[in-house]
Amino acid sequence: MAAELYELSNGTITVKVTNFGATITSLLVPDANGNLADVVLGFDTVEPYQKGAGRYFGCIVGRVANRIKEGKFTLNGLDYSLHINNPPNSLHGGKIGFDKVLWEVAEYNNDEFPSIALKYHSKDGEEGYPGDLSVTAKYSLPSDRSLKLEMEAVPTNKATPVSLAQHTYWNLAGHSSGHILDHSIQIWASHVTPVDENLIPTGEIMPVTGTPFDFTSERKIDSRIHEVPVGYDHNYVLECGEERSGLRHAARVKDPSSSRVLDLWTDAPGMQFYTGNFVNGVAGKGGAVYEKHAGLCLETQGFPNAINQPNFPPIVVQPGEKYKHTMLFEFSTLETGVVREKRRPSHQSSLHKMAQKEDATNDDGGCVKIGTTGTIGSLMTREIESMKRSEQASSSAQRKQQTGPVSIPCGANPRRALQRRNQTNEYGSTSGSSSGTGHTHCSSHEDAQKSRQPPRKKGHRHATILRSSDDSPTSRNLDADKVEKKVHAYMVKVVDLKCSNPMSSRLKKLSFSKLSESIS
């Protein structure tokens, strides 16, 4: 079995994965203008990964992610010693962790539902860990703007500690754009696990309030990083994020230059926020050279050194039990909250570009479906509003020709009385009389109640009352046929640009229900 590159694409984002270390090597994501950029640090080929050129770029680390103090732990009365690959500690599974082995490609689909499933069998005693462990990792693109990773592990014969993590270095401005210090981040965690001089958690669960670790509200990474020796490399306790479909909102990262946004959701208890403090002169993709802070990592995980800290969430998995860990990466942009469609060339006419938007689509019956949102929907709304203004101006001109005082029955609302007068002029005379300039005393409470109700002429549909320039309310009835004909003619021009063929037959099937809703 050889190391290969596999591509997953859904037309919006494209990810490349290698079965060496179950590693993400490339991830293309559009910015606010639809321009694609590779937002993960890495290499062009598999060979640099095999030679260990990167510091865990894009891989899955394990059997236990992060650090175990002095590479030692005791389980079920037995002492275990691990390879010390990050003196004086064991880091990310040891000298040959899951990031440095070939995974079997169990399933690969790059069709309507792109995904790749990878498997690895870790043997008893590998890197000093007890028991056989079967591990699977599945990358998929569940929507046009998301990447999902589902990790599972099952011990077969001995209890063993398990804590996997995905170690991608993110730079939302593009992998070769420089440092990530101008990125802003929000982390849904009100506590961290502080560390000693060897980056081993002390066992304390420390509130972040008033410290440089407080990212409970959005803040630029460089705002207080100078107060943290070396830089951020700390485990956050994920306890306060919104929950959705079994996952908790862990973090949100924003890049001001590209307007890209990354939201991370997970079911893990902790997340290592790492700012690439030890990256130094790494020759990466396309001739890029990665320096300190070239990328940031969001490693959701069990707590570091949890095997030696009884007050941390346990990471020991018994034989037959299943370890599960899911990560969901959602990409969007600052302007829209979703990945936007790539912009059309600027030489096209404005109307033609608007008509090319996906507001009008053909269904199997040949009908044209017109949305009320989007460009064509906006054009329709604009035309309707123009007709409304014309009708309003006409009504205002008619009112100016009317003279005479308005009689207001006692106990009645003055605005209702004014409305009644306007409706009387539009629909004909109403019952009751008014004379003089003062109040007309009602003969009974019943008459007063009746006088407050505006008349309604049978067979008429009353449209919403619009306000004219003099703030006088007016109730009017729009001629639905007239409106339909006007918008019909208008839409022929717009939709013809989209469809580039005669619209007469299809337009007969147009439904104007949404237009009626817009008007009313």
JOUR-V310139 format. One record per backbone hydrogen bond with DSSP energy under -1.0 kcal/mol. CO is the residue of the C=O (numbers start at 1). NH is the residue of the N-H. If there is no record, write none. Layout:
CO,NH ; CO,NH
//
This chain:
4,19 ; 6,17 ; 8,15 ; 13,10 ; 14,28 ; 15,8 ; 16,25 ; 16,26 ; 17,6 ; 18,23 ; 19,103 ; 21,60 ; 23,18 ; 26,16 ; 27,39 ; 28,14 ; 29,37 ; 31,34 ; 33,343 ; 35,31 ; 37,29 ; 38,175 ; 39,171 ; 42,285 ; 46,50 ; 47,51 ; 48,53 ; 49,52 ; 54,56 ; 58,24 ; 59,167 ; 61,165 ; 62,98 ; 63,163 ; 66,92 ; 67,305 ; 68,71 ; 68,90 ; 69,72 ; 71,82 ; 73,80 ; 75,78 ; 78,75 ; 80,73 ; 83,85 ; 86,89 ; 89,86 ; 90,68 ; 91,94 ; 97,100 ; 101,21 ; 104,106 ; 104,119 ; 107,117 ; 109,115 ; 114,141 ; 115,109 ; 116,139 ; 117,106 ; 117,107 ; 118,137 ; 119,104 ; 120,135 ; 122,133 ; 123,126 ; 125,128 ; 126,129 ; 129,125 ; 132,156 ; 133,122 ; 134,154 ; 135,120 ; 136,152 ; 137,118 ; 138,150 ; 139,116 ; 140,148 ; 143,146 ; 145,331 ; 147,329 ; 148,140 ; 149,327 ; 150,138 ; 151,325 ; 152,136 ; 153,323 ; 154,134 ; 155,320 ; 160,317 ; 163,65 ; 165,61 ; 167,58 ; 169,41 ; 170,296 ; 171,174 ; 174,177 ; 180,183 ; 181,222 ; 183,221 ; 184,254 ; 185,219 ; 186,252 ; 187,189 ; 188,240 ; 190,208 ; 191,237 ; 192,206 ; 194,202 ; 196,199 ; 200,196 ; 206,192 ; 208,211 ; 211,214 ; 213,215 ; 215,187 ; 219,185 ; 220,223 ; 224,227 ; 225,228 ; 229,231 ; 232,275 ; 234,273 ; 235,193 ; 236,271 ; 237,239 ; 242,249 ; 244,247 ; 247,244 ; 248,266 ; 250,188 ; 251,264 ; 252,186 ; 253,262 ; 254,184 ; 255,259 ; 258,32 ; 259,334 ; 260,255 ; 261,332 ; 262,253 ; 263,330 ; 264,250 ; 264,251 ; 265,328 ; 266,248 ; 269,238 ; 270,301 ; 271,236 ; 272,299 ; 273,234 ; 274,297 ; 276,279 ; 276,293 ; 282,290 ; 284,287 ; 285,288 ; 288,284 ; 290,282 ; 291,294 ; 293,180 ; 296,170 ; 297,274 ; 298,300 ; 299,272 ; 301,270 ; 303,306 ; 305,308 ; 306,309 ; 309,312 ; 315,162 ; 317,160 ; 318,321 ; 323,153 ; 325,151 ; 326,267 ; 327,149 ; 328,265 ; 329,147 ; 330,263 ; 332,261 ; 333,337 ; 345,348 ; 349,353 ; 350,354 ; 351,355 ; 352,356 ; 354,357 ; 357,359 ; 359,371 ; 361,369 ; 363,366 ; 367,363 ; 374,378 ; 375,379 ; 376,380 ; 377,381 ; 378,382 ; 379,383 ; 380,384 ; 381,385 ; 382,386 ; 383,387 ; 384,388 ; 385,389 ; 386,390 ; 387,391 ; 388,392 ; 389,393 ; 390,394 ; 391,395 ; 392,396 ; 393,397 ; 394,398 ; 395,399 ; 396,400 ; 399,402 ; 409,412 ; 413,417 ; 414,418 ; 415,419 ; 416,420 ; 417,421 ; 418,422 ; 419,423 ; 420,424 ; 421,425 ; 422,426 ; 423,427 ; 424,428 ; 440,410 ; 444,448 ; 445,449 ; 446,450 ; 447,451 ; 450,453 ; 457,460 ; 466,474 ; 468,471 ; 472,468 ; 474,466 ; 476,463 ; 479,483 ; 480,484 ; 481,485 ; 482,486 ; 483,487 ; 484,488 ; 485,489 ; 486,490 ; 487,491 ; 488,492 ; 489,493 ; 490,494 ; 491,495 ; 492,496 ; 495,499 ; 496,500 ; 503,507 ; 506,509 ; 507,510 ; 512,516 ; 513,517 ; 514,518 ; 515,519 ; 516,520
//
